[in-house]
Amino acid sequence: MNIKETALAFFDACETGKGWGDCAQYCSANAGFTAQADSLIEVTTLANYADWMAANFGPLPDASYVMLSFGVDEERGNVCAAATFAATHTGDGGPVPATGKSTASHYCYVIDFEGGTINHVTKIWNDGYAFRELGWA
């Protein structure tokens, strides 16, 4: 699998709530994660992030994504993927009881590779905006 195929497979597994159990096959065991988003400030490993995404499918059972752009940068050994995450808070869980409110939240991943394996993901996302749309903030 080349980095494009690996990144696409990882992205889909992560964004459909498969958790680290499915995502791990594409990543180094200690892959890092960063985001300048308050809700993710303490999430520093890709394993924790993948499981955080999976947990969101409790309060957001209809969650889905639409890929907006996807590019491979062979020189830097990374992939940039931009998408829109859409969901409605109808399920159990979350910071407040189900609100019935929806979000369509834009975000971007910079997926870094080392030796054909994902080594780090940076998420660029405005969590405050998404949480306000959902009625969580």
C-alpha positions as MATLAB code, in Angstrom:
seq = 'MNIKETALAFFDACETGKGWGDCAQYCSANAGFTAQADSLIEVTTLANYADWMAANFGPLPDASYVMLSFGVDEERGNVCAAATFAATHTGDGGPVPATGKSTASHYCYVIDFEGGTINHVTKIWNDGYAFRELGWA';
ca = [
       0.000    0.000    0.000;
       1.362    3.462   -0.861;
       0.890    6.496    1.411;
      -2.195    7.648   -0.504;
      -3.971    4.322   -0.044;
      -2.841    4.039    3.579;
      -4.010    7.567    4.420;
      -7.396    7.003    2.755;
      -7.923    3.715    4.594;
      -6.893    5.250    7.937;
      -9.048    8.335    7.366;
     -12.143    6.281    6.647;
     -11.595    3.943    9.613;
     -11.071    6.886   11.973;
     -13.926    9.014   10.650;
     -16.452    6.171   10.735;
     -15.743    5.402   14.395;
     -13.803    2.153   14.039;
     -11.388    3.163   16.811;
      -7.769    2.252   17.322;
      -8.533   -1.447   16.790;
      -8.985   -0.811   13.063;
      -6.747    2.248   12.711;
      -3.656    0.666   14.282;
      -2.827   -1.399   11.194;
      -1.937    1.807    9.314;
       0.100    3.467   12.078;
       3.223    3.106   14.151;
       2.412    1.849   17.649;
       3.356    5.162   19.264;
       2.055    7.529   16.558;
       1.529   11.052   17.832;
      -1.410   13.401   17.575;
      -1.746   17.163   17.986;
      -4.553   19.682   17.621;
      -4.986   23.283   18.689;
      -8.508   22.537   19.904;
      -9.508   22.770   23.567;
     -11.443   19.488   23.521;
      -8.347   17.615   22.322;
      -5.637   19.415   24.294;
      -4.813   16.317   26.373;
      -4.961   13.878   23.436;
      -1.347   13.283   22.384;
      -1.402    9.844   20.780;
      -3.155    8.713   17.639;
      -4.499    5.708   19.552;
      -6.264    8.008   22.015;
      -7.593   10.169   19.208;
      -8.982    7.224   17.218;
     -10.775    5.989   20.336;
     -12.023    9.543   21.076;
     -13.537    9.647   17.595;
     -15.171    6.226   18.130;
     -16.691    7.409   21.427;
     -18.375   10.301   19.593;
     -20.622    7.844   17.771;
     -22.582    7.337   21.022;
     -24.021   10.864   21.135;
     -23.672   11.319   17.340;
     -24.887    7.994   15.866;
     -25.522    9.422   12.381;
     -22.045   10.954   12.054;
     -20.546   10.986    8.562;
     -17.988   12.878    6.537;
     -17.567   14.258    3.040;
     -14.029   14.545    1.683;
     -13.433   18.020    0.257;
      -9.812   17.678   -0.827;
      -7.051   15.117   -0.614;
      -3.428   15.644   -1.609;
      -0.204   13.674   -1.350;
       3.073   15.513   -0.769;
       5.717   12.945   -1.653;
       8.582   15.372   -0.942;
       7.504   15.853    2.687;
       6.111   12.346    3.129;
       2.654   13.458    4.142;
      -0.949   13.691    3.077;
      -3.358   16.559    3.633;
      -7.052   15.692    3.807;
      -9.832   18.249    4.234;
     -13.380   17.190    5.009;
     -16.694   18.154    6.537;
     -17.939   16.145    9.526;
     -21.736   16.122    9.836;
     -23.750   14.803   12.772;
     -26.793   15.370   14.966;
     -26.766   14.886   18.741;
     -29.560   12.324   19.140;
     -27.792    9.549   21.033;
     -26.751    8.934   24.602;
     -23.627   10.513   25.933;
     -21.913   13.758   25.286;
     -21.497   16.643   27.670;
     -25.261   17.347   27.855;
     -28.454   15.349   27.191;
     -29.344   14.945   23.501;
     -29.974   18.366   21.961;
     -31.257   17.323   18.535;
     -28.903   19.957   17.092;
     -26.567   19.329   14.169;
     -23.125   20.382   13.035;
     -21.401   20.532    9.677;
     -17.833   21.084   10.814;
     -14.875   21.593    8.472;
     -11.467   20.199    9.415;
      -8.158   19.143    7.974;
      -5.659   16.395    8.779;
      -1.963   16.526    7.989;
      -0.951   12.865    8.071;
       2.813   12.318    8.406;
       4.483    9.094    7.340;
       7.693    7.347    8.242;
       8.648    4.239    6.292;
       5.175    3.895    4.774;
       3.447    3.971    8.168;
       1.519    6.849    9.744;
       3.744    8.413   12.388;
       1.776   11.539   13.351;
      -1.502   13.331   12.629;
      -2.150   17.034   13.106;
      -5.828   18.029   13.150;
      -6.796   21.574   12.217;
     -10.305   22.163   13.562;
     -12.462   24.767   15.279;
     -14.018   22.612   18.004;
     -15.710   25.580   19.679;
     -17.752   26.306   16.559;
     -18.812   22.659   16.196;
     -19.715   22.368   19.878;
     -21.803   25.559   19.747;
     -23.711   24.179   16.733;
     -24.395   20.971   18.670;
     -25.547   22.904   21.745;
     -22.627   21.628   23.775;
     -21.117   25.039   24.542;
];
